[in-house]
Amino acid sequence: MKIGLDARWIFPEISGIGSYTQDLIRALAITDDVNEYLLYFSRADVQARTSAYANLDNAPNFSSRLIPFGPFSIRNQLVMPSIIRRDQLDIFHSTNFMFPFLPFPPGRRGKIACVVTIYDLIPLLFPEHTPHALKTRFHPVYRRIMREAGRRADMILTISESSREDILKHMTPPNTERDRVVVVYAGVANQFEPADHPERKEKTILYVGRMDPYKNVPGLIRAFSRIVKSGALAARLMIVGPRDARYPEADQIIEQEQLQEFIDWPGYVDEPTIRKAYQEADVFVLPSLYEGFGLPVLEAMASGTPVVCSNRASLPEVAGDAAVLVDPENLDAMKDGILSVLTNPDKAAELRVKGLHRAAQFSWSRTAEETVKAYQRVALDHTHV
């Protein structure tokens, strides 16, 4: 098979979808030497970086090309279809919802099969959680695009059973086409691993992620404020992720609660710095109101760090019994969950062991293997048209 994989979702600042895409490429290059892959990039620097990261010089079945526009450009709909056809692909895989629609007619098979990865439907289901995002501000357009993606894709890959149920309900007919929405869990990159962790009097609580309201960072800061004011122990909160001018609530709460001296907020940092932050933290907290997967939970576990996370959406599915689950809207529950780890060494040690075992179940090699199986299924369906 010749598979075109849209790597234009990898941006200069790696996060979320870009991280998923580059790790999938690297895993495919290691596990699959049979199929031919053509990677589409829109930036030469990202192309070079990804090639080095995935060691593509040693993967002769991988090639790449530069496209002078991104996936949100109108040229993606007008010009990309001819590029796809000219490249004589068997399958085109977009690792996000926006793909060129014309080559993939709704309700019937096109000459080229389409696979799309959908991580979650947060802007569709909970627009109040992303009030300033373009997907929310242009909600009718986004809703139409998502439904078109659902109608035109031959297979939808998603990263949790929780997200699969949302997709079946809101993107595709729930009864007749359930089998073409397939869960392929994301993996944990090998570079996340434990390190020596000396005991310190001042404990570090870590958060890694964006500032979108569904991430519930203001709630975490308020719960942290209660820890500080309780005097139960000396603690610092480290927030790893860029500030977002659209969502100033976190900074406002820090000022209101007079927490400036207790919080470190380095902003966006590179991957080695994130790895070190995981390794040095005493507990990692993900207090999200909704997640399609919650990869930082597994990254923290793989780093040997105990985890406290929300009991909503996909997070219980991903964390299993290896984390303390709390109601993200109950500040006292969040505070108590964090303190239960920081004040109980035996519990922290138990969570470290369980977390390492849990994270080991989510490997990128397994993700790649199951993705190739999905490609094979789509290709077989096309031969029976």
N, C-alpha and C positions, 0 to 999 in steps of 0.2 A: 504493500500500500504506500501511496505517497500522501503524506499528511502535512498540511499547512497549519502552523501554529502561530497565532497572533501574539507576538511578543511586544507589541506596541503598548501593552498594559504595564510594562516595566518602565518606571520613570526614574529620573536621576535620584530622587529621594525615595529609598525603598521603604514600602510599607504595604500591608494588606495584600491586595491583589498582585502587586508587583513581586512581592516576596514569594507568594504562591507560584506565580508563573515561572520565575527563575529557578526555584527549587524543583518544580516539575520538569523543566527542561534538563536540569542536571541529572535528575534521577532517570529520566528516559534515556539520556545519553549513556548511562551506565548499564541499564537493564535491557535495552532493546537495540540490537544490532541487525535486526531483520528489516524493519520498515524504514522508509526514506522520509526524512523530516526537512521541511523548508520553514525557516523562522522568519517572520516579518517584523522588522524594526522600523522606527521612525527617527531614531537618533543614533549617529555613529558612535558616540561615546558610550551609550548604553549597550549597543551591539558589541563593542570591544570588551566592555566590562563583563557582560553576560557570557561571552565566549570564553573568557579566562576563568570565570567562576565555575562554569560547567565543563571546563576542559574539552571544548568542542574540537580543538585541533587533533585530538585523539579519537574523534567520533566521525569516521568518514561518511556515515550515512546522514550526517547533519550538514545543512548549508543554510545560508541566510541572505536576505536582501533588504536594502533600505527602501522604504516607502516615504515620499516627501509630505506625508500628512498623517495625522493621528486618527484614532478611532471615532472621535466626535466630529471630525471635519465632514462637511457635506460631500467632499470628494470620496469619503469612505463609502458612501452610498452610490455615487455616480461613476467613480473610476475603479474602485477596488474590485467590483464584479468582473471586469474584463481582465484584471491582473490574475485573479483566482482561476478564471477559465484558461487563460494563456499558460499558466503554470501546470495545467492538467492534473489538478489535485484529485485524489479520491475522497479525502475528508478535509474539511476546514474546521479547525477548533479555535473558537474564541474563548479566552479565559475571563470574559465578562459579557454583560448582556448586549452591548452595542456591537453588532456585526453587520456586514453588508447584506441587506435583505433580498435583493433582486435574484441572486443565483439560487435561492432556496424558496420555491413557491409554497404557499400555505396549503396544507391538506393533501399534498402529494409529493412523491419523490422527485428531486431534481437530479441532474447528472452528477452533481457533487453532493456528498452528504455533509451535514452540518452538526457539529457538537458544540454546545455552549455550556460554560460553567456559570451557575448562578449560586451565589454564596448565601444570600438572604434577601428578604423583601421588606427590609426595614422602612425605606421611604414610602413604600406602597401601603404597608399595614399600619405604620405608626408615624405619620408625617409630623406629628407634634414632637417627635424625638429628633428630627433633623429640620428645624424650622427655617434655617437659612440656606440649606443646600439647594442647588439648582434643581435636583430631582423633586424637591418638595415645592419650590416656588413655581415650577412648571409641572405640577402634579398630573393634570390630564394628559400632557404629552408623554410623561414618563410612564403612566399607566398604559397608554396605548402602545408604546414601544415594548414594554414588558410582555404584553399580550401578543404582539406580533412575533416577538422572539419565541414565545411558547408555541405559537402556531407553526412557525417555520423551521425550528430546529428538529432534526431527526432524533437527537438524544440530548437531554439536559442532565448534566452532572451537577451534583450538589454535595455539600460537605457534612451534612448531619441529617438524621431522620426528622428532626424538628423542622429544618428548612424544607425537606422534601414534602412534608405535609402541607406547609404553607404554599409551596409551588403548585402542588396538585389542586389545591383549593382555588388559587387565584390566577394561575397561568395556563392550565391545560384542563381538558375534560376530566373530571375526577374518576370516572369509571372505565372508560374505553381505552385510555392511554397511560395508565399508571405505570406500566412496565418500562416506559421510555424516560422516566425520571429515576435516575440511579444515584445512590449514595456512594461516593468514593471519599473516604476521610482524608484530610490533609495529613502531612507528616511533620515530624520535628527534625530540623536540620541537625546533622551530626556534631556541629560545632558547639551546641549547647550541652554542657557536661558539668559535673560537680567539680568543686575546688575546695581546698582547705578553708574552713570557716572559723576563724578564731572568735571566741566569745567576747562580746563587748558589753559594757554597762548600758550604753545607749543603743537601743534597738532601731533597726531600719525597716520601715514599711515601704514597699515598692509598688508603684503602679506604672504600667507601660501601655501607651495607646494614645488615641486622639481625644479631642475635647467635645465631640458631638454629644448632645444631651443624653442620648440613650446609654452612653458610657457611664453616666452618673458620677462623674468626678466631683461635682459639688457635694453630693451625698457622702462620698469618701472623706472629703475634707472636713465636713461637719462631724462625722464619726471620729475622725482623728482629733478634732478639737476636744471632744468629750474625753478621749484618752489622756490628752495633755492636761486638761483641767481636773481629771480625777486624781492625778498624782500617783497612779498605779505603778508607773515605771517611766524611765526616761526614754523617749522615742523621737525619731525623725521620720518625716514622710518624704520620699523621693518620687517625683513625678517625671517620668521619661516620656517625652512627646512634645510636639510643638504647640505653643500657645496658638489660639485661634481667635482673631479679633471679632469674629461673629458671635462668639460665646464667651463673654467676659466674666461670667458668674463665678468661676473658680477663683480668679484674682480678687474679685470683690469680697468673697467670703474670707479669703486669707487675711485681707485687710480688716474686715469687720471683727474677726475673731482674734486679731493680733497674733497671727501665727507665723509671721515672716521669718523669725529666727529659728523656727522648727521645721521649715520646709526647704528642700533643695529642688529646683526646677531647671535642669540644664537645657530643656527644649529638645529639639531633634538631635540625636547623636548617631554615630555610626555603629555598625554591628558589634565590633569588639567591645565598645563601651557598654552596649546593652548586655552582652554576655557577662561582663564583669559585674554590672549592676545586679543581675539575677543571682550570681554566685555569692555576692556580699550581703544580699538582703536577708533579713531574719524571717520575713513573711512577704509573700506576694498577694496582692488583693485585686480582684477584678469584680467590681460591683455593678456590672451592666444590667440594665433593665431588659435588654434583649441582645442576643448574639447568634449569628449563624453558625459559629463554631467556637471561637475563643482560643485561638492558637497560643497567645501568651500564657495561658494556664499550663499548657503542656511544655512550653519552653522553660517556664519556671520549675516545673516538676523535673524535667531532664537536667536542670542545673542543680538539683538537690535542695530546692527551696520549698518550704511548706506553703500551701495555697489556701486562701480563703476566697470564695467566689459566690456569686449570686446563684440562687436556686431557680432561675428563670430560663426558659427557652432551651437552647442546646447545652448549656453549661453543665447540668447534672449528667447528661449523656456523655459528655467528654471527660469530665472529672471523675466520674464513678464514685468510689468510696475513698478516693485519695485526697480529698479536700474537705474543708469545713464549708458547708453550704449555708448561706444566710439569706434572709429576705432583704433585698437591696433598698427597700423603702422604709425599713425599720432601722433607724440609726443606732438604737441601743443594741439590737441584734448584731449589727455589723461590728460595733465596738466590742461587744462581748466575744464575738467570734475571733476577732483579731487578738484580743487579750488572752483567749484560751490557748492560743499558740505561743504567744510571747512569754507567758508566765508559767508554762508547763513544759519543761524540757523533754519529758517522756512523750508527750503528745506530738511535739515538734519532730522528734526523732522518728516516731511512727509514721507521720505524714511524709517525711523525707523518703523513707523506704518504700511506702506505698506509691508515692509520686514517681519515683524512678521506675518502678515496675509498670505503672500505668503509661508513662510516656513511651516506654519501650514498645508498647503495642501499636504506636502510631509512627511507622517508618515511611520515609519517602520512597524507598524501594517498593514497598507494598502499594503505595499510592500509584506509582508508575505502572506496576504490573496490572492493577485493576483498571487503570485508564486505558492501557493497551487492549485489555479484554473488551472494554466498551467500544473501542474503535473496531475491533474484529466483529462485534455484534452488529454494529451499524453497517459495516461493509457487507456482511452476510445478508442483512435485510435488503440492501440495494441490489444484490445479485438476484434476488427473488422477485424483483419488480416486474 
